[in-house]
Amino acid sequence: MQPLRSLLDGATTVALFVDGPNVLREEFDVDLDDVRAAAEELGQLSVARLYLDEHATPGLIQAAEARGFEVTVTSGDVDVKLAVDATEFALTEGLDVLAVASRDTDFKPVLEKAARNGVRTVAIAPGEHGRSDALRNAAHDTVVLEE
């Protein structure tokens, strides 16, 4: 299989949106550096956002910021905030690639809307057991992080 990076040109802009509660689970043992590296393989990151709920620890927030993530903490549903932000970004920012790291099928419409508007989509799964078939089928490409 040809690497994703070779499929895209060198001036590719990528936006990464990470569903913290669904990706940063103990059973997946996902490192934020690995998520970021997977997105950077796709092109130049224009944004890397991690969405967390109000139960996120200050240590997690600090660690994410130290790794270059913009952290959004929401008291409501993380999925709704991430979906709205990712869709808006994909439709207004001249983006080439939208990468969503999650296992939640709620993001399927986000990937589909971005694709209909000419944005290449990538679903990043937190390991083989955290992979969503619905997201994989909605996205142009899928990256599965090593467990």
MODELLER restraints for C-alpha pairs under 7 A, 6 or more apart:
rsr = mdl.restraints
at = mdl.atoms
rsr.add(forms.Gaussian(group=physical.xy_distance, feature=features.Distance(at['CA:4:A'], at['CA:42:A']), mean=6.31, stdev=0.5))
rsr.add(forms.Gaussian(group=physical.xy_distance, feature=features.Distance(at['CA:5:A'], at['CA:41:A']), mean=5.59, stdev=0.5))
rsr.add(forms.Gaussian(group=physical.xy_distance, feature=features.Distance(at['CA:5:A'], at['CA:42:A']), mean=4.98, stdev=0.5))
rsr.add(forms.Gaussian(group=physical.xy_distance, feature=features.Distance(at['CA:5:A'], at['CA:43:A']), mean=6.93, stdev=0.5))
rsr.add(forms.Gaussian(group=physical.xy_distance, feature=features.Distance(at['CA:10:A'], at['CA:43:A']), mean=6.63, stdev=0.5))
rsr.add(forms.Gaussian(group=physical.xy_distance, feature=features.Distance(at['CA:12:A'], at['CA:43:A']), mean=4.92, stdev=0.5))
rsr.add(forms.Gaussian(group=physical.xy_distance, feature=features.Distance(at['CA:12:A'], at['CA:44:A']), mean=6.02, stdev=0.5))
rsr.add(forms.Gaussian(group=physical.xy_distance, feature=features.Distance(at['CA:12:A'], at['CA:96:A']), mean=5.77, stdev=0.5))
rsr.add(forms.Gaussian(group=physical.xy_distance, feature=features.Distance(at['CA:13:A'], at['CA:43:A']), mean=5.74, stdev=0.5))
rsr.add(forms.Gaussian(group=physical.xy_distance, feature=features.Distance(at['CA:13:A'], at['CA:44:A']), mean=4.97, stdev=0.5))
rsr.add(forms.Gaussian(group=physical.xy_distance, feature=features.Distance(at['CA:13:A'], at['CA:45:A']), mean=5.94, stdev=0.5))
rsr.add(forms.Gaussian(group=physical.xy_distance, feature=features.Distance(at['CA:13:A'], at['CA:46:A']), mean=6.02, stdev=0.5))
rsr.add(forms.Gaussian(group=physical.xy_distance, feature=features.Distance(at['CA:13:A'], at['CA:95:A']), mean=5.74, stdev=0.5))
rsr.add(forms.Gaussian(group=physical.xy_distance, feature=features.Distance(at['CA:13:A'], at['CA:96:A']), mean=5.20, stdev=0.5))
rsr.add(forms.Gaussian(group=physical.xy_distance, feature=features.Distance(at['CA:13:A'], at['CA:97:A']), mean=6.25, stdev=0.5))
rsr.add(forms.Gaussian(group=physical.xy_distance, feature=features.Distance(at['CA:14:A'], at['CA:42:A']), mean=6.88, stdev=0.5))
rsr.add(forms.Gaussian(group=physical.xy_distance, feature=features.Distance(at['CA:14:A'], at['CA:43:A']), mean=5.89, stdev=0.5))
rsr.add(forms.Gaussian(group=physical.xy_distance, feature=features.Distance(at['CA:14:A'], at['CA:44:A']), mean=5.74, stdev=0.5))
rsr.add(forms.Gaussian(group=physical.xy_distance, feature=features.Distance(at['CA:14:A'], at['CA:45:A']), mean=4.71, stdev=0.5))
rsr.add(forms.Gaussian(group=physical.xy_distance, feature=features.Distance(at['CA:14:A'], at['CA:46:A']), mean=5.70, stdev=0.5))
rsr.add(forms.Gaussian(group=physical.xy_distance, feature=features.Distance(at['CA:14:A'], at['CA:95:A']), mean=6.49, stdev=0.5))
rsr.add(forms.Gaussian(group=physical.xy_distance, feature=features.Distance(at['CA:14:A'], at['CA:96:A']), mean=6.12, stdev=0.5))
rsr.add(forms.Gaussian(group=physical.xy_distance, feature=features.Distance(at['CA:14:A'], at['CA:97:A']), mean=4.68, stdev=0.5))
rsr.add(forms.Gaussian(group=physical.xy_distance, feature=features.Distance(at['CA:14:A'], at['CA:98:A']), mean=5.89, stdev=0.5))
rsr.add(forms.Gaussian(group=physical.xy_distance, feature=features.Distance(at['CA:15:A'], at['CA:45:A']), mean=5.85, stdev=0.5))
rsr.add(forms.Gaussian(group=physical.xy_distance, feature=features.Distance(at['CA:15:A'], at['CA:46:A']), mean=5.60, stdev=0.5))
rsr.add(forms.Gaussian(group=physical.xy_distance, feature=features.Distance(at['CA:15:A'], at['CA:47:A']), mean=4.91, stdev=0.5))
rsr.add(forms.Gaussian(group=physical.xy_distance, feature=features.Distance(at['CA:15:A'], at['CA:48:A']), mean=6.14, stdev=0.5))
rsr.add(forms.Gaussian(group=physical.xy_distance, feature=features.Distance(at['CA:15:A'], at['CA:97:A']), mean=6.39, stdev=0.5))
rsr.add(forms.Gaussian(group=physical.xy_distance, feature=features.Distance(at['CA:15:A'], at['CA:98:A']), mean=5.10, stdev=0.5))
rsr.add(forms.Gaussian(group=physical.xy_distance, feature=features.Distance(at['CA:15:A'], at['CA:99:A']), mean=6.04, stdev=0.5))
rsr.add(forms.Gaussian(group=physical.xy_distance, feature=features.Distance(at['CA:16:A'], at['CA:39:A']), mean=6.54, stdev=0.5))
rsr.add(forms.Gaussian(group=physical.xy_distance, feature=features.Distance(at['CA:16:A'], at['CA:47:A']), mean=6.08, stdev=0.5))
rsr.add(forms.Gaussian(group=physical.xy_distance, feature=features.Distance(at['CA:16:A'], at['CA:48:A']), mean=4.66, stdev=0.5))
rsr.add(forms.Gaussian(group=physical.xy_distance, feature=features.Distance(at['CA:16:A'], at['CA:49:A']), mean=6.18, stdev=0.5))
rsr.add(forms.Gaussian(group=physical.xy_distance, feature=features.Distance(at['CA:16:A'], at['CA:98:A']), mean=6.31, stdev=0.5))
rsr.add(forms.Gaussian(group=physical.xy_distance, feature=features.Distance(at['CA:16:A'], at['CA:99:A']), mean=4.80, stdev=0.5))
rsr.add(forms.Gaussian(group=physical.xy_distance, feature=features.Distance(at['CA:16:A'], at['CA:100:A']), mean=5.92, stdev=0.5))
rsr.add(forms.Gaussian(group=physical.xy_distance, feature=features.Distance(at['CA:17:A'], at['CA:48:A']), mean=6.08, stdev=0.5))
rsr.add(forms.Gaussian(group=physical.xy_distance, feature=features.Distance(at['CA:17:A'], at['CA:49:A']), mean=4.98, stdev=0.5))
rsr.add(forms.Gaussian(group=physical.xy_distance, feature=features.Distance(at['CA:17:A'], at['CA:50:A']), mean=6.13, stdev=0.5))
rsr.add(forms.Gaussian(group=physical.xy_distance, feature=features.Distance(at['CA:17:A'], at['CA:86:A']), mean=6.80, stdev=0.5))
rsr.add(forms.Gaussian(group=physical.xy_distance, feature=features.Distance(at['CA:17:A'], at['CA:99:A']), mean=6.31, stdev=0.5))
rsr.add(forms.Gaussian(group=physical.xy_distance, feature=features.Distance(at['CA:17:A'], at['CA:100:A']), mean=4.93, stdev=0.5))
rsr.add(forms.Gaussian(group=physical.xy_distance, feature=features.Distance(at['CA:17:A'], at['CA:101:A']), mean=6.24, stdev=0.5))
rsr.add(forms.Gaussian(group=physical.xy_distance, feature=features.Distance(at['CA:18:A'], at['CA:49:A']), mean=6.09, stdev=0.5))
rsr.add(forms.Gaussian(group=physical.xy_distance, feature=features.Distance(at['CA:18:A'], at['CA:50:A']), mean=4.72, stdev=0.5))
rsr.add(forms.Gaussian(group=physical.xy_distance, feature=features.Distance(at['CA:18:A'], at['CA:51:A']), mean=6.06, stdev=0.5))
rsr.add(forms.Gaussian(group=physical.xy_distance, feature=features.Distance(at['CA:18:A'], at['CA:100:A']), mean=5.92, stdev=0.5))
rsr.add(forms.Gaussian(group=physical.xy_distance, feature=features.Distance(at['CA:18:A'], at['CA:101:A']), mean=4.68, stdev=0.5))
rsr.add(forms.Gaussian(group=physical.xy_distance, feature=features.Distance(at['CA:18:A'], at['CA:102:A']), mean=6.49, stdev=0.5))
rsr.add(forms.Gaussian(group=physical.xy_distance, feature=features.Distance(at['CA:19:A'], at['CA:50:A']), mean=6.45, stdev=0.5))
rsr.add(forms.Gaussian(group=physical.xy_distance, feature=features.Distance(at['CA:19:A'], at['CA:51:A']), mean=5.47, stdev=0.5))
rsr.add(forms.Gaussian(group=physical.xy_distance, feature=features.Distance(at['CA:19:A'], at['CA:101:A']), mean=6.04, stdev=0.5))
rsr.add(forms.Gaussian(group=physical.xy_distance, feature=features.Distance(at['CA:19:A'], at['CA:102:A']), mean=5.32, stdev=0.5))
rsr.add(forms.Gaussian(group=physical.xy_distance, feature=features.Distance(at['CA:20:A'], at['CA:50:A']), mean=6.10, stdev=0.5))
rsr.add(forms.Gaussian(group=physical.xy_distance, feature=features.Distance(at['CA:20:A'], at['CA:51:A']), mean=5.39, stdev=0.5))
rsr.add(forms.Gaussian(group=physical.xy_distance, feature=features.Distance(at['CA:20:A'], at['CA:52:A']), mean=5.24, stdev=0.5))
rsr.add(forms.Gaussian(group=physical.xy_distance, feature=features.Distance(at['CA:21:A'], at['CA:52:A']), mean=6.30, stdev=0.5))
rsr.add(forms.Gaussian(group=physical.xy_distance, feature=features.Distance(at['CA:22:A'], at['CA:102:A']), mean=5.87, stdev=0.5))
rsr.add(forms.Gaussian(group=physical.xy_distance, feature=features.Distance(at['CA:22:A'], at['CA:103:A']), mean=6.28, stdev=0.5))
rsr.add(forms.Gaussian(group=physical.xy_distance, feature=features.Distance(at['CA:23:A'], at['CA:30:A']), mean=6.89, stdev=0.5))
rsr.add(forms.Gaussian(group=physical.xy_distance, feature=features.Distance(at['CA:23:A'], at['CA:101:A']), mean=6.97, stdev=0.5))
rsr.add(forms.Gaussian(group=physical.xy_distance, feature=features.Distance(at['CA:23:A'], at['CA:102:A']), mean=5.65, stdev=0.5))
rsr.add(forms.Gaussian(group=physical.xy_distance, feature=features.Distance(at['CA:23:A'], at['CA:126:A']), mean=5.69, stdev=0.5))
rsr.add(forms.Gaussian(group=physical.xy_distance, feature=features.Distance(at['CA:24:A'], at['CA:30:A']), mean=5.90, stdev=0.5))
rsr.add(forms.Gaussian(group=physical.xy_distance, feature=features.Distance(at['CA:28:A'], at['CA:126:A']), mean=6.10, stdev=0.5))
rsr.add(forms.Gaussian(group=physical.xy_distance, feature=features.Distance(at['CA:28:A'], at['CA:127:A']), mean=6.37, stdev=0.5))
rsr.add(forms.Gaussian(group=physical.xy_distance, feature=features.Distance(at['CA:28:A'], at['CA:147:A']), mean=6.62, stdev=0.5))
rsr.add(forms.Gaussian(group=physical.xy_distance, feature=features.Distance(at['CA:29:A'], at['CA:147:A']), mean=6.90, stdev=0.5))
rsr.add(forms.Gaussian(group=physical.xy_distance, feature=features.Distance(at['CA:30:A'], at['CA:126:A']), mean=6.35, stdev=0.5))
rsr.add(forms.Gaussian(group=physical.xy_distance, feature=features.Distance(at['CA:33:A'], at['CA:67:A']), mean=6.88, stdev=0.5))
rsr.add(forms.Gaussian(group=physical.xy_distance, feature=features.Distance(at['CA:39:A'], at['CA:99:A']), mean=6.79, stdev=0.5))
rsr.add(forms.Gaussian(group=physical.xy_distance, feature=features.Distance(at['CA:48:A'], at['CA:69:A']), mean=5.13, stdev=0.5))
rsr.add(forms.Gaussian(group=physical.xy_distance, feature=features.Distance(at['CA:48:A'], at['CA:70:A']), mean=6.15, stdev=0.5))
rsr.add(forms.Gaussian(group=physical.xy_distance, feature=features.Distance(at['CA:49:A'], at['CA:69:A']), mean=5.29, stdev=0.5))
rsr.add(forms.Gaussian(group=physical.xy_distance, feature=features.Distance(at['CA:49:A'], at['CA:70:A']), mean=4.67, stdev=0.5))
rsr.add(forms.Gaussian(group=physical.xy_distance, feature=features.Distance(at['CA:49:A'], at['CA:71:A']), mean=5.78, stdev=0.5))
rsr.add(forms.Gaussian(group=physical.xy_distance, feature=features.Distance(at['CA:50:A'], at['CA:69:A']), mean=6.16, stdev=0.5))
rsr.add(forms.Gaussian(group=physical.xy_distance, feature=features.Distance(at['CA:50:A'], at['CA:70:A']), mean=6.16, stdev=0.5))
rsr.add(forms.Gaussian(group=physical.xy_distance, feature=features.Distance(at['CA:50:A'], at['CA:71:A']), mean=4.89, stdev=0.5))
rsr.add(forms.Gaussian(group=physical.xy_distance, feature=features.Distance(at['CA:50:A'], at['CA:72:A']), mean=6.20, stdev=0.5))
rsr.add(forms.Gaussian(group=physical.xy_distance, feature=features.Distance(at['CA:51:A'], at['CA:71:A']), mean=5.98, stdev=0.5))
rsr.add(forms.Gaussian(group=physical.xy_distance, feature=features.Distance(at['CA:51:A'], at['CA:72:A']), mean=4.86, stdev=0.5))
rsr.add(forms.Gaussian(group=physical.xy_distance, feature=features.Distance(at['CA:51:A'], at['CA:73:A']), mean=5.98, stdev=0.5))
rsr.add(forms.Gaussian(group=physical.xy_distance, feature=features.Distance(at['CA:51:A'], at['CA:78:A']), mean=6.30, stdev=0.5))
rsr.add(forms.Gaussian(group=physical.xy_distance, feature=features.Distance(at['CA:51:A'], at['CA:82:A']), mean=6.67, stdev=0.5))
rsr.add(forms.Gaussian(group=physical.xy_distance, feature=features.Distance(at['CA:52:A'], at['CA:72:A']), mean=6.17, stdev=0.5))
rsr.add(forms.Gaussian(group=physical.xy_distance, feature=features.Distance(at['CA:52:A'], at['CA:73:A']), mean=4.80, stdev=0.5))
rsr.add(forms.Gaussian(group=physical.xy_distance, feature=features.Distance(at['CA:52:A'], at['CA:74:A']), mean=6.43, stdev=0.5))
rsr.add(forms.Gaussian(group=physical.xy_distance, feature=features.Distance(at['CA:52:A'], at['CA:78:A']), mean=6.41, stdev=0.5))
rsr.add(forms.Gaussian(group=physical.xy_distance, feature=features.Distance(at['CA:53:A'], at['CA:73:A']), mean=5.34, stdev=0.5))
rsr.add(forms.Gaussian(group=physical.xy_distance, feature=features.Distance(at['CA:53:A'], at['CA:74:A']), mean=5.11, stdev=0.5))
rsr.add(forms.Gaussian(group=physical.xy_distance, feature=features.Distance(at['CA:53:A'], at['CA:75:A']), mean=5.93, stdev=0.5))
rsr.add(forms.Gaussian(group=physical.xy_distance, feature=features.Distance(at['CA:53:A'], at['CA:78:A']), mean=6.14, stdev=0.5))
rsr.add(forms.Gaussian(group=physical.xy_distance, feature=features.Distance(at['CA:54:A'], at['CA:73:A']), mean=6.07, stdev=0.5))
rsr.add(forms.Gaussian(group=physical.xy_distance, feature=features.Distance(at['CA:54:A'], at['CA:74:A']), mean=5.91, stdev=0.5))
rsr.add(forms.Gaussian(group=physical.xy_distance, feature=features.Distance(at['CA:54:A'], at['CA:75:A']), mean=5.20, stdev=0.5))
rsr.add(forms.Gaussian(group=physical.xy_distance, feature=features.Distance(at['CA:61:A'], at['CA:71:A']), mean=6.73, stdev=0.5))
rsr.add(forms.Gaussian(group=physical.xy_distance, feature=features.Distance(at['CA:65:A'], at['CA:71:A']), mean=6.72, stdev=0.5))
rsr.add(forms.Gaussian(group=physical.xy_distance, feature=features.Distance(at['CA:83:A'], at['CA:107:A']), mean=6.41, stdev=0.5))
rsr.add(forms.Gaussian(group=physical.xy_distance, feature=features.Distance(at['CA:83:A'], at['CA:110:A']), mean=6.21, stdev=0.5))
rsr.add(forms.Gaussian(group=physical.xy_distance, feature=features.Distance(at['CA:87:A'], at['CA:110:A']), mean=5.73, stdev=0.5))
rsr.add(forms.Gaussian(group=physical.xy_distance, feature=features.Distance(at['CA:87:A'], at['CA:114:A']), mean=6.70, stdev=0.5))
rsr.add(forms.Gaussian(group=physical.xy_distance, feature=features.Distance(at['CA:90:A'], at['CA:98:A']), mean=6.64, stdev=0.5))
rsr.add(forms.Gaussian(group=physical.xy_distance, feature=features.Distance(at['CA:90:A'], at['CA:114:A']), mean=5.86, stdev=0.5))
rsr.add(forms.Gaussian(group=physical.xy_distance, feature=features.Distance(at['CA:90:A'], at['CA:119:A']), mean=6.91, stdev=0.5))
rsr.add(forms.Gaussian(group=physical.xy_distance, feature=features.Distance(at['CA:91:A'], at['CA:114:A']), mean=6.83, stdev=0.5))
rsr.add(forms.Gaussian(group=physical.xy_distance, feature=features.Distance(at['CA:95:A'], at['CA:119:A']), mean=6.54, stdev=0.5))
rsr.add(forms.Gaussian(group=physical.xy_distance, feature=features.Distance(at['CA:96:A'], at['CA:119:A']), mean=5.25, stdev=0.5))
rsr.add(forms.Gaussian(group=physical.xy_distance, feature=features.Distance(at['CA:96:A'], at['CA:120:A']), mean=6.04, stdev=0.5))
rsr.add(forms.Gaussian(group=physical.xy_distance, feature=features.Distance(at['CA:97:A'], at['CA:119:A']), mean=5.54, stdev=0.5))
rsr.add(forms.Gaussian(group=physical.xy_distance, feature=features.Distance(at['CA:97:A'], at['CA:120:A']), mean=4.61, stdev=0.5))
rsr.add(forms.Gaussian(group=physical.xy_distance, feature=features.Distance(at['CA:97:A'], at['CA:121:A']), mean=5.60, stdev=0.5))
rsr.add(forms.Gaussian(group=physical.xy_distance, feature=features.Distance(at['CA:98:A'], at['CA:119:A']), mean=6.70, stdev=0.5))
rsr.add(forms.Gaussian(group=physical.xy_distance, feature=features.Distance(at['CA:98:A'], at['CA:120:A']), mean=6.29, stdev=0.5))
rsr.add(forms.Gaussian(group=physical.xy_distance, feature=features.Distance(at['CA:98:A'], at['CA:121:A']), mean=4.93, stdev=0.5))
rsr.add(forms.Gaussian(group=physical.xy_distance, feature=features.Distance(at['CA:98:A'], at['CA:122:A']), mean=6.23, stdev=0.5))
rsr.add(forms.Gaussian(group=physical.xy_distance, feature=features.Distance(at['CA:99:A'], at['CA:121:A']), mean=5.90, stdev=0.5))
rsr.add(forms.Gaussian(group=physical.xy_distance, feature=features.Distance(at['CA:99:A'], at['CA:122:A']), mean=4.60, stdev=0.5))
rsr.add(forms.Gaussian(group=physical.xy_distance, feature=features.Distance(at['CA:99:A'], at['CA:123:A']), mean=5.83, stdev=0.5))
rsr.add(forms.Gaussian(group=physical.xy_distance, feature=features.Distance(at['CA:99:A'], at['CA:124:A']), mean=6.79, stdev=0.5))
rsr.add(forms.Gaussian(group=physical.xy_distance, feature=features.Distance(at['CA:100:A'], at['CA:122:A']), mean=6.43, stdev=0.5))
rsr.add(forms.Gaussian(group=physical.xy_distance, feature=features.Distance(at['CA:100:A'], at['CA:123:A']), mean=5.22, stdev=0.5))
rsr.add(forms.Gaussian(group=physical.xy_distance, feature=features.Distance(at['CA:100:A'], at['CA:124:A']), mean=5.94, stdev=0.5))
rsr.add(forms.Gaussian(group=physical.xy_distance, feature=features.Distance(at['CA:101:A'], at['CA:123:A']), mean=5.98, stdev=0.5))
rsr.add(forms.Gaussian(group=physical.xy_distance, feature=features.Distance(at['CA:101:A'], at['CA:124:A']), mean=4.36, stdev=0.5))
rsr.add(forms.Gaussian(group=physical.xy_distance, feature=features.Distance(at['CA:101:A'], at['CA:125:A']), mean=5.94, stdev=0.5))
rsr.add(forms.Gaussian(group=physical.xy_distance, feature=features.Distance(at['CA:102:A'], at['CA:124:A']), mean=6.39, stdev=0.5))
rsr.add(forms.Gaussian(group=physical.xy_distance, feature=features.Distance(at['CA:102:A'], at['CA:125:A']), mean=5.81, stdev=0.5))
rsr.add(forms.Gaussian(group=physical.xy_distance, feature=features.Distance(at['CA:102:A'], at['CA:126:A']), mean=6.92, stdev=0.5))
rsr.add(forms.Gaussian(group=physical.xy_distance, feature=features.Distance(at['CA:103:A'], at['CA:125:A']), mean=6.00, stdev=0.5))
rsr.add(forms.Gaussian(group=physical.xy_distance, feature=features.Distance(at['CA:103:A'], at['CA:130:A']), mean=5.61, stdev=0.5))
rsr.add(forms.Gaussian(group=physical.xy_distance, feature=features.Distance(at['CA:103:A'], at['CA:131:A']), mean=5.52, stdev=0.5))
rsr.add(forms.Gaussian(group=physical.xy_distance, feature=features.Distance(at['CA:103:A'], at['CA:132:A']), mean=5.11, stdev=0.5))
rsr.add(forms.Gaussian(group=physical.xy_distance, feature=features.Distance(at['CA:104:A'], at['CA:132:A']), mean=6.77, stdev=0.5))
rsr.add(forms.Gaussian(group=physical.xy_distance, feature=features.Distance(at['CA:105:A'], at['CA:132:A']), mean=6.67, stdev=0.5))
rsr.add(forms.Gaussian(group=physical.xy_distance, feature=features.Distance(at['CA:105:A'], at['CA:134:A']), mean=5.96, stdev=0.5))
rsr.add(forms.Gaussian(group=physical.xy_distance, feature=features.Distance(at['CA:105:A'], at['CA:135:A']), mean=5.93, stdev=0.5))
rsr.add(forms.Gaussian(group=physical.xy_distance, feature=features.Distance(at['CA:108:A'], at['CA:134:A']), mean=6.68, stdev=0.5))
rsr.add(forms.Gaussian(group=physical.xy_distance, feature=features.Distance(at['CA:108:A'], at['CA:135:A']), mean=5.44, stdev=0.5))
rsr.add(forms.Gaussian(group=physical.xy_distance, feature=features.Distance(at['CA:108:A'], at['CA:138:A']), mean=5.97, stdev=0.5))
rsr.add(forms.Gaussian(group=physical.xy_distance, feature=features.Distance(at['CA:111:A'], at['CA:121:A']), mean=5.99, stdev=0.5))
rsr.add(forms.Gaussian(group=physical.xy_distance, feature=features.Distance(at['CA:111:A'], at['CA:138:A']), mean=6.27, stdev=0.5))
rsr.add(forms.Gaussian(group=physical.xy_distance, feature=features.Distance(at['CA:111:A'], at['CA:139:A']), mean=6.07, stdev=0.5))
rsr.add(forms.Gaussian(group=physical.xy_distance, feature=features.Distance(at['CA:112:A'], at['CA:138:A']), mean=6.10, stdev=0.5))
rsr.add(forms.Gaussian(group=physical.xy_distance, feature=features.Distance(at['CA:115:A'], at['CA:121:A']), mean=6.34, stdev=0.5))
rsr.add(forms.Gaussian(group=physical.xy_distance, feature=features.Distance(at['CA:120:A'], at['CA:140:A']), mean=6.34, stdev=0.5))
rsr.add(forms.Gaussian(group=physical.xy_distance, feature=features.Distance(at['CA:121:A'], at['CA:139:A']), mean=5.06, stdev=0.5))
rsr.add(forms.Gaussian(group=physical.xy_distance, feature=features.Distance(at['CA:121:A'], at['CA:140:A']), mean=5.22, stdev=0.5))
rsr.add(forms.Gaussian(group=physical.xy_distance, feature=features.Distance(at['CA:121:A'], at['CA:141:A']), mean=6.52, stdev=0.5))
rsr.add(forms.Gaussian(group=physical.xy_distance, feature=features.Distance(at['CA:122:A'], at['CA:139:A']), mean=5.30, stdev=0.5))
rsr.add(forms.Gaussian(group=physical.xy_distance, feature=features.Distance(at['CA:122:A'], at['CA:140:A']), mean=5.93, stdev=0.5))
rsr.add(forms.Gaussian(group=physical.xy_distance, feature=features.Distance(at['CA:122:A'], at['CA:141:A']), mean=4.78, stdev=0.5))
rsr.add(forms.Gaussian(group=physical.xy_distance, feature=features.Distance(at['CA:122:A'], at['CA:142:A']), mean=5.36, stdev=0.5))
rsr.add(forms.Gaussian(group=physical.xy_distance, feature=features.Distance(at['CA:123:A'], at['CA:135:A']), mean=6.16, stdev=0.5))
rsr.add(forms.Gaussian(group=physical.xy_distance, feature=features.Distance(at['CA:123:A'], at['CA:136:A']), mean=6.11, stdev=0.5))
rsr.add(forms.Gaussian(group=physical.xy_distance, feature=features.Distance(at['CA:123:A'], at['CA:139:A']), mean=5.92, stdev=0.5))
rsr.add(forms.Gaussian(group=physical.xy_distance, feature=features.Distance(at['CA:123:A'], at['CA:141:A']), mean=6.51, stdev=0.5))
rsr.add(forms.Gaussian(group=physical.xy_distance, feature=features.Distance(at['CA:123:A'], at['CA:142:A']), mean=4.79, stdev=0.5))
rsr.add(forms.Gaussian(group=physical.xy_distance, feature=features.Distance(at['CA:123:A'], at['CA:143:A']), mean=6.31, stdev=0.5))
rsr.add(forms.Gaussian(group=physical.xy_distance, feature=features.Distance(at['CA:124:A'], at['CA:142:A']), mean=5.82, stdev=0.5))
rsr.add(forms.Gaussian(group=physical.xy_distance, feature=features.Distance(at['CA:124:A'], at['CA:143:A']), mean=4.73, stdev=0.5))
rsr.add(forms.Gaussian(group=physical.xy_distance, feature=features.Distance(at['CA:124:A'], at['CA:144:A']), mean=5.87, stdev=0.5))
rsr.add(forms.Gaussian(group=physical.xy_distance, feature=features.Distance(at['CA:125:A'], at['CA:131:A']), mean=4.89, stdev=0.5))
rsr.add(forms.Gaussian(group=physical.xy_distance, feature=features.Distance(at['CA:125:A'], at['CA:143:A']), mean=6.17, stdev=0.5))
rsr.add(forms.Gaussian(group=physical.xy_distance, feature=features.Distance(at['CA:125:A'], at['CA:144:A']), mean=4.75, stdev=0.5))
rsr.add(forms.Gaussian(group=physical.xy_distance, feature=features.Distance(at['CA:125:A'], at['CA:145:A']), mean=6.13, stdev=0.5))
rsr.add(forms.Gaussian(group=physical.xy_distance, feature=features.Distance(at['CA:126:A'], at['CA:144:A']), mean=6.28, stdev=0.5))
rsr.add(forms.Gaussian(group=physical.xy_distance, feature=features.Distance(at['CA:126:A'], at['CA:145:A']), mean=5.37, stdev=0.5))
rsr.add(forms.Gaussian(group=physical.xy_distance, feature=features.Distance(at['CA:127:A'], at['CA:144:A']), mean=5.36, stdev=0.5))
rsr.add(forms.Gaussian(group=physical.xy_distance, feature=features.Distance(at['CA:127:A'], at['CA:145:A']), mean=4.80, stdev=0.5))
rsr.add(forms.Gaussian(group=physical.xy_distance, feature=features.Distance(at['CA:127:A'], at['CA:146:A']), mean=5.55, stdev=0.5))
rsr.add(forms.Gaussian(group=physical.xy_distance, feature=features.Distance(at['CA:127:A'], at['CA:147:A']), mean=5.31, stdev=0.5))
rsr.add(forms.Gaussian(group=physical.xy_distance, feature=features.Distance(at['CA:128:A'], at['CA:144:A']), mean=6.26, stdev=0.5))
rsr.add(forms.Gaussian(group=physical.xy_distance, feature=features.Distance(at['CA:136:A'], at['CA:142:A']), mean=5.83, stdev=0.5))
